[in-house]
């Protein structure tokens, strides 16, 4: 795979689910995360080159953080070993300044926790 990441992603044991803002449907759970994007494990048939307005919601309590809203482009998908699940790579394409600050704080928690 062509490596185009500009920042390292951080694997997390913190459970963070991603929801579609418009439908409320859970898209999946984040496996790794950076300021530029995230990898998701999903049971949905997500498609590459699809754009999503997302809510990232930590299932574990993180002080001062309920959710982060952002726009993301699904760059690729792959079927997992369990054919019911898919891996998907997302690039963050739109994030407000306050949400970017919240994402950076979440990343600090992920790195420490």
Secondary structure, DSSP 8 states (H G I E B T S, - for coil): -----SS--EE-SS-EEEEETTT--EEEEEEEE-SSEEEEEESS---TTEEEEEEEEESS-BTTBS-EEEEEEEEEEEE-SSTT-EEEEEEEEE--HHHHHHHHHHHHHHHH-
